[in-house]
Amino acid sequence: MNILGWTIMVAFGSNAAI
């Protein structure tokens, strides 16, 4: 698991949550 992929996943999750 690379940091880039993890960051993108977190960013998408935050966008969906908002």
C-alpha positions in Angstrom: 0.0 0.0 0.0 1.6 3.2 -1.2 1.1 6.6 0.5 -0.3 8.1 -2.7 -3.1 5.5 -3.0 -3.9 5.9 0.7 -4.0 9.7 0.5 -6.3 9.5 -2.6 -8.6 7.1 -0.7 -8.8 9.4 2.3 -9.4 12.4 0.1 -12.3 10.6 -1.6 -13.7 9.5 1.7 -13.6 13.0 3.0 -15.3 14.4 -0.1 -18.0 11.8 0.2 -18.5 12.5 3.9 -18.9 16.2 3.3 
